[in-house]
Amino acid sequence: MRIAIAGASGRMGRMLIQAVLDSPDLTLAVALDRSGSDAISQDAGAFLGVDTGVRITGSLDALAGADCLIDFTRPEGTLAHLDACVAHGVKCVIGTTGFDAEGKQAIRAAAQKTAIVFSPNMSVGVNATLKLLDMAARLLNSGYDVEVFEAHHRNKVDAPSGTALAMGEAVARAWGKPLDEIADWARHGDTGPRETGRIGFSVLRGGDIVGDHTVYFCGTGERIEISHRSSSRATYAQGSLRAARYLARREFGLFDMQDVLAT
């Protein structure tokens, strides 16, 4: 399977390139970066001291030489890449977060023409955690206050993280409520007592934290915490490759990591 990597000079892009190079069933075919990047025309494996023969390019027409794109960039970049994927018949694994409603609709529309795995977190462990949250929320659906805490590195630009939102959505879905109707995104000043049935979110940004998430179920006399902590982006890379392999058997449609892990 011929793989294209977006954001090839970034931390996640490099992790993905290394993971593809280490996978005997996958071939690095295309390495994309934004036009004007210092990395343009460099070998995609230069950071590893490896000559891959694949030069980093800003031309989206290069996607014609790939079977599947893996993209962890920014919403505006991912949507442009996705248009090119549709034009060239390329499948897409999207780990980018921070899409607005219009962006998510664009992804759904593209999935009618090509196969897409779209997930806020490609980690197998995170997706197992979402299953645990669904179970906990169904059992603890009365008498417990829920808070979602997340921490990421200082350069992350969206908040709460896509994973934190997915965790909140897992709880809200188990309660039969839309998350937007019961979420408290911030607290400041005289907020008064906590309202029953709400899901609170809190965010930390600093240093080089890869990603920490904890959901608290706070009851009278006890507290249950379900946590996931990432120490390396390698887990996201391996999950993404698993998603790409899943798409090899699909022509079109929108899938998530729960679909991938079910096979």
Secondary structure, DSSP 8 states (H G I E B T S, - for coil): -EEEESSTTSHHHHHHHHHHHT-TT-EEEEEE--TT-TTTTSBTTGGGT---S-BEE--GGGGGG-SEEEE-S-HHHHHHHHHHHHHHT-EEEE------HHHHHHHHHHTTTSEEEE-S---HHHHHHHHHHHHHHHHT-SS-EEEEEEEE-TT--SSS-HHHHHHHHHHHHHTTS-HHHHEE----S---S--TT-EEEEEEE-TT--EEEEEEEEETTEEEEEEEEES-THHHHHHHHHHHHHHTT-SSEEE-HHHHHT-
